[in-house]
Amino acid sequence: MSVVRSHRYSVADADLEEFLARRTSLIATVREGHPGLTHVVLVRLEDGTYTDTWHWETAEQLGAALAALPTFPEAPLTMALTKDGTAQNGQVVDER
């Protein structure tokens, strides 16, 4: 069953365009070395925060990508434009 890593954070309106560009680069880099990343969804919530959910085929693939995180220079560059970030892992129970 697939798994997700869900992030919640804020991005200043003035930084959004740059954040999206950096995030796109980060996603491409992760996919190059970790093909288990099936899709990524960014949602702006009513309160102005974002949820960013990364869907993986397996928990092992997610774990391998997390272990390799220090090798992705785009990660700290992207997350530097966020504040109040949290992250949680979960397993997809139902998807329609």
C-alpha positions in Angstrom: 0.0 0.0 0.0 1.3 3.5 -0.8 2.6 5.9 1.8 2.7 9.7 2.1 4.9 12.3 3.7 2.8 15.3 4.4 4.3 18.7 5.2 2.5 21.8 6.5 4.1 25.2 6.4 3.7 28.9 5.5 5.2 30.8 2.6 5.3 34.5 2.3 3.3 35.8 -0.7 6.4 37.6 -1.9 8.4 34.3 -1.9 5.8 32.1 -3.5 7.0 32.2 -7.1 10.6 31.5 -6.1 9.4 28.8 -3.7 7.4 27.1 -6.5 10.5 27.2 -8.8 12.7 25.7 -6.1 10.1 23.1 -5.2 9.9 22.0 -8.8 13.6 21.6 -9.0 13.6 19.6 -5.8 10.9 17.3 -7.0 12.8 16.6 -10.2 16.0 15.8 -8.3 14.3 13.5 -5.9 12.6 11.6 -8.8 15.9 11.2 -10.6 17.2 9.0 -7.8 14.0 7.8 -6.3 11.4 6.7 -8.9 9.0 5.5 -6.2 7.7 9.1 -5.9 4.4 8.8 -7.7 3.0 12.3 -7.3 3.2 15.4 -5.2 0.3 17.7 -4.3 0.5 21.3 -3.0 -2.6 22.8 -1.5 -3.2 26.3 -0.2 -5.5 26.2 2.7 -8.1 28.8 3.8 -5.8 30.0 6.5 -3.0 30.7 4.0 -0.8 27.8 5.0 0.1 25.0 2.6 -0.1 21.2 2.8 2.5 19.5 0.5 1.9 15.8 0.2 4.4 13.5 -1.4 3.0 10.1 -2.4 5.3 7.0 -2.5 4.8 3.5 -3.8 6.3 2.0 -0.6 7.5 2.9 2.9 11.0 1.6 1.9 11.2 4.0 -1.0 10.1 6.9 1.2 12.7 5.9 3.8 15.5 5.7 1.2 14.6 9.2 -0.1 14.6 10.6 3.5 18.0 9.1 4.2 19.3 10.7 1.0 17.9 14.1 1.9 21.3 15.6 2.8 22.5 14.9 -0.8 19.7 17.2 -2.3 21.0 20.7 -2.2 17.6 22.0 -3.4 16.0 20.8 -0.1 17.4 23.4 2.3 17.1 26.1 -0.4 13.4 25.3 -0.9 12.6 25.0 2.8 14.4 28.3 3.6 11.4 30.0 2.1 9.0 28.4 4.5 8.2 28.9 8.2 6.5 27.0 10.9 7.0 23.7 9.1 5.8 20.3 10.3 6.0 16.9 8.6 4.2 13.5 9.2 4.4 10.2 7.5 1.3 8.0 6.9 -0.1 5.1 5.0 -2.9 5.5 2.4 -5.9 3.6 3.8 -8.5 4.5 1.1 -8.1 6.3 -2.2 -10.8 6.7 -4.8 
